[in-house]
């Protein structure tokens, strides 16, 4: 399957100061973000099958220590996520979006019922749709910061705030409209519960691939604690099974 390369950059060379603003246009942030969501075309994900996503995650400093993340999605609201390390499940989240919400307890080594609020507080970081998918309904505010130069390429830069997350700059390739970099700041709202392991320096989207008529990232990376983590995704449709999302 043909893959679409977004932009080629050397991550070790990324410095925010290399970006230079030379244009400002009022009320353009929503246009850029909505165009990106349109390009992803999440509505084209099949509802008669289950989308299965398998992701291999490893740090550049130790490429032999691999974590595997398995995710299942059946539209509209059936989600299941399992994160495995050394044949041990370390994270588990599953719901049918109606009356079943479950989280895996690593300490008790079992699935346990959860309320909807605590489930989604944990789940948002694992949602393959990405953090901008529900920006209109999750208290996210967008601010257009103009066309910038990034490694001699023109990009759109959007400042994004949410009371439950660190403030971020999102960068979209001007030619394709695709998101390729999230630059996370150290600033956040007073109400946010600060967790050090949730704060990364940046997250990059290197490559996208078509999945039917949808478009999803196939290679990502992020920097945390001075180390770079690489993530490789594969996608396929499997037989529809609603029981998967409620079974412990």
N, C-alpha and C positions, 0 to 999 in steps of 0.2 A: 504494500500500500504506500502510495506516494506521501511523503511527509513535507510539511511546509516549514522552512527555516525562517524564523522571525528576524533575528539580527545576530551577527557574529561579534562577540566581545570577549576580551580577556578579563575575567572577573577580578583577577588580582590587580588589575589596573584601574578598577572603578574608583573614582574620586568625585564626590559630589561637586567639588569646585570646578570641574571641567565643564559643567553645564552653564551656559550663558543665556539669559533671557533676552530676547530682542523683540518680543511682540506681546501685547496683552489685549485680550478680547473678552468683553463682559458676557457672562451667562453662557459660556460655551462648554462648561464642564459636563453638564448632563448630556449634551450632544455627543461628546467623545465617548463617555461611558456607555450610553445607550447603543451607539454604533458598535462598540466592542461586544456587548451582549448579543446584539443582532448577528454579528459574525459567528459567535459561538453557537448560536441556533440550538439552545438547549431544548426547545419545544419539539425538535425533530427526533429526540431520543425515543425509541420504540416503547410502546406501552403493552405490547403483546409478548414481550420477552424481558428478561432481567439483564441489565447492563452489569457486567463483572469487570472490575478494575483491579489489576494486580500491580503493585508498585514495589520496586527494589530500592532500598535506601541504604546508603553507606557513606561514611566520612572519608574525605580524601586522604586523611592521615592514616586511616586503617581500612583499606578497601576490602579486606577479607572478612570484616565483621559486618554482616548484612542483616538488616531488619526488613521484614516483608509485611507490607500492608495490603489487606484484602478488603475490597469494598463492593457491595452489591446495591443496586438502585433499581426500583420498580416504580415508575410514575404512578401517582404524583408524589406520595409521601413515604414510601417504604425505603428505609435506609438500614444497612448493616455494615459495620466497620470492625475489622479484627486486625490488630497489630501483633506480629509474632517476632520473637527474637530467640534464637537458639532453641527452637521447638517449644517455646513457652509463650502463651498469649499474655501480653502485658497490658493491652487495652482492648476493650470491647464495648461497642455501642450498637443498639438495634432498636428499631421502632417501626410501627405501621402507620404512624401519623394520626392515629385515632385514640386507641385506648391501651396500647401496649408500648411502654418505654422501658428499656433495660440497659444496665451497665454492668460490665464484667468487673468483679472484685478480685484484683490480683492477690490480695491477702487471704481471702476466703476461698479463692480458686473456684468461683462459681458466678453465674449470672444472677443479678438481683434486680428487682423492680425499682424503677426510679420515677420521680415526677417529671412532668414535661419540661418545667423550667430548668431543673438541674441537668436534664439530658441535653437540651439545646445549648446550655452554657458550655458544656464540654464538647459538643458535637461540631460547633461551627468551624473549628480549625481543621476538621477532617472532610468537610463537604467539598466534593470535587467541583461543584459549581463555582467556587471561589468566593472571596469576601465581598465582591460587588454585586452579586446576583440579586440580593434582596435589599439593596441600598436604600430604596425608597421607603421601606417599612421597618428598618432596624436602627433608626436614629442617626444614619450616616449623613454627613454634610460634605458637599463637593465644592471646591473652589478652583477655578481655572487659573493656571499660572503661566499660560502662554506657550509659544513654540520655543523650544530650547535646542541647543546643540549638545549632542551626546556622542562623543567619539566621531565628530564630523558628520553625524547624521541628525536630521531634524526630527524632533519628537514632541508630542504633546505632554505637558506636565500638569497633573491634577493633585491638589492638596486635599487629603481626605481625613476627616475627623469623625470619631465615634466615641461616645462616652465610656465604652467598655474595652477600647483598644488603644494602642499607641498611635499617635498621629503619624501619618505616612504621606509620602509623595509617590504617586503612581505615574509611570511613564509608558506612553503608547507610541509605537512606531507610526510616524505620520503617513507613510505610504500604504501600509497594510491595515492600520487601525488596531493592531493587536497589542495587548499588554505585554511588555517584556521585562519590566523591572519595578519592584516596590522598594523604596528607600524608607526605612523605618527610623523615626526620630526617637529621642529620649523623652519627649513630652507626652503627657496624657492628662485626662480630666481628674479632678479631685476624687470622684466617686469610684474610679477604677481600682480594682484589687490588683496590686502589682505582683506579678510572678516573674522572677528572673528568667525562668526557662521558656517563657513565652515571648521574650524580646529578642528578635534577631536584628542583625545589622541591615540586611537586605535579602530580598528573594528575587530570583531571576527565572524567567520562562524562556528557554532556549529554542524550543521546537514544538510545533503543534502538528497534529495529524487528524485527518477526517475520520469520523466514526459514523458511517452512514452519511447523513446530511448535516450532522453536528461537527464541531471542531473542538478538539480537546488537547491539552498540553501533553506531550510525550516525554519531555526532558525538562526538569526543574533543578534549581540549586538554591541554597541559602547559606549565609554566613552567621555563625553563632560562636561566641567565645574564641574568635580567631581561627576557627576551623570551618571548612566548607563541606557541606553535606550535599550529595548528589542524589537525585531521585529519577528513576526511569519507570514510566507507566506503560502498561499494555492494556488493551480493551477488547472485549468480545461480548457477544450476546449469548446468554444461556437460557435454558427453559424457564419459563415463568413459574414461580413457586412462592405464593404468598406466605406459606408456613415458615419459610426461611427466616422471616423478619420477626417472628414471635416465638421461635423455639430457643430454649436455653441449652 
